[in-house]
Structures are given as C-alpha cells and as structure tokens.
Amino acid sequence: MLPELRHYWSSDNLLAVANLVTKTGFKKLTENIHCNDNTKAVSRGEAGYNRLHKLWPVIDALNSRLKEV
C-alpha cells in the first residue's frame, strides 16, 4: 500500500490504478469497501493498528487460495 492516495496516480508508480479507475472512484471504493467488524478495529496510534483492517478477511482468503493454486 502506498502512503498517500495521490501516489497511485504517479507516472513513476508501477501500479496501474490510474488506468483502471478515476481518482474520485478509487477514493469512494477505499472509503466504502470493508469486510471486517469495525467494532474490533484498533484505533490509529495504538499498538496493533492496521490500515487494512477492513480488508483482512479478503486478503487472508486470497493468500490462502493463492497458496493452494
């Protein structure tokens, strides 16, 4: 994950996000997509905080499946 949203639209970046979705569309996706219980999220600045908390169930499922394949 890149440190700031604007980095996904850098011409130096290897990620092709800018070719797939507009900046506004990507921002809406990152604000609204989550697959985890927000009540269990660790607050920013606390030990164990993870910016990807909302997506970890999907990431874990993908990692597990990719290992199988």
One Martini backbone bead per residue (centre of mass of N, CA, C, O) as a GRO file, in nm:
protein
   69
    1MET     BB    1   0.098   0.036   0.022
    2LEU     BB    2   0.054   0.357  -0.017
    3PRO     BB    3   0.078   0.654   0.165
    4GLU     BB    4  -0.080   0.798  -0.080
    5LEU     BB    5  -0.322   0.845  -0.308
    6ARG     BB    6  -0.151   1.007  -0.525
    7HIS     BB    7   0.057   0.770  -0.589
    8TYR     BB    8  -0.137   0.608  -0.791
    9TRP     BB    9  -0.081   0.863  -1.016
   10SER     BB   10   0.200   0.803  -1.079
   11SER     BB   11   0.437   0.762  -1.334
   12ASP     BB   12   0.641   0.587  -1.140
   13ASN     BB   13   0.431   0.381  -1.100
   14LEU     BB   14   0.349   0.037  -1.134
   15LEU     BB   15   0.075   0.099  -1.085
   16ALA     BB   16  -0.257   0.093  -1.272
   17VAL     BB   17  -0.498   0.256  -1.147
   18ALA     BB   18  -0.537   0.501  -1.346
   19ASN     BB   19  -0.640   0.292  -1.581
   20LEU     BB   20  -0.914   0.190  -1.410
   21VAL     BB   21  -0.961   0.454  -1.222
   22THR     BB   22  -1.061   0.710  -1.072
   23LYS     BB   23  -0.986   0.898  -0.810
   24THR     BB   24  -1.276   0.917  -0.701
   25GLY     BB   25  -1.346   0.616  -0.723
   26PHE     BB   26  -1.118   0.512  -0.540
   27LYS     BB   27  -1.199   0.669  -0.288
   28LYS     BB   28  -1.478   0.539  -0.257
   29LEU     BB   29  -1.380   0.251  -0.226
   30THR     BB   30  -1.189   0.297   0.027
   31GLU     BB   31  -1.434   0.407   0.208
   32ASN     BB   32  -1.654   0.142   0.159
   33ILE     BB   33  -1.468  -0.101   0.167
   34HIS     BB   34  -1.556  -0.378   0.382
   35CYS     BB   35  -1.488  -0.708   0.583
   36ASN     BB   36  -1.515  -0.595   0.882
   37ASP     BB   37  -1.525  -0.531   1.221
   38ASN     BB   38  -1.522  -0.214   1.353
   39THR     BB   39  -1.529  -0.287   1.668
   40LYS     BB   40  -1.226  -0.438   1.631
   41ALA     BB   41  -1.072  -0.192   1.583
   42VAL     BB   42  -0.777  -0.029   1.591
   43SER     BB   43  -0.659   0.256   1.674
   44ARG     BB   44  -0.494   0.509   1.588
   45GLY     BB   45  -0.173   0.476   1.760
   46GLU     BB   46  -0.211   0.191   1.834
   47ALA     BB   47  -0.138  -0.108   1.907
   48GLY     BB   48  -0.221  -0.289   1.607
   49TYR     BB   49  -0.257  -0.110   1.387
   50ASN     BB   50  -0.455  -0.130   1.070
   51ARG     BB   51  -0.532  -0.011   0.758
   52LEU     BB   52  -0.648  -0.317   0.659
   53HIS     BB   53  -0.877  -0.426   0.843
   54LYS     BB   54  -1.126  -0.432   0.638
   55LEU     BB   55  -0.955  -0.654   0.438
   56TRP     BB   56  -0.838  -0.915   0.576
   57PRO     BB   57  -1.033  -1.142   0.491
   58VAL     BB   58  -0.959  -1.119   0.189
   59ILE     BB   59  -0.655  -1.149   0.207
   60ASP     BB   60  -0.656  -1.427   0.344
   61ALA     BB   61  -0.815  -1.574   0.122
   62LEU     BB   62  -0.617  -1.517  -0.109
   63ASN     BB   63  -0.363  -1.639   0.016
   64SER     BB   64  -0.474  -1.922   0.052
   65ARG     BB   65  -0.548  -1.975  -0.247
   66LEU     BB   66  -0.268  -1.916  -0.373
   67LYS     BB   67  -0.122  -2.149  -0.229
   68GLU     BB   68  -0.290  -2.375  -0.365
   69VAL     BB   69  -0.218  -2.279  -0.668
   0.00000   0.00000   0.00000
